[in-house]
Amino acid sequence: MSKKNCFDCNNHFEENEGKMLILNNGDKLIWHFYCFACLKNWSIRALKAKGLSDEEIQKTTYKNKITK
């Protein structure tokens, strides 16, 4: 497998240690690799921005387990 740089933390990971995401950037789609830890943090930030409490976020993230 090839090594990828996480777009968020910029650390090096094997492909199986993260996911490629397609993000919309205006009129074009861009592929970015994110490690699993950054994906989880990204999800938590999004849930907080939606107004969920820490308790609700913990229930949601454990229910939907973001794991390797």
RAQUIGI-V418549 format. One record per run of one state. SS is the DSSP state (H for helix, E for strand, L for the rest). FROM is the first residue (numbers start at 1). LEN is the number of residues. If there is no record, write none. Layout:
BEGIN
ss-><SS:SS>
from-><FROM:FROM>
len-><LEN:LEN>
END
This chain:
BEGIN
ss-><L:E:L:E:H:E:L:E:H:L:H:L>
from-><1:3:6:12:15:18:26:28:36:50:54:64>
len-><2:3:6:3:3:8:2:8:14:4:10:5>
END
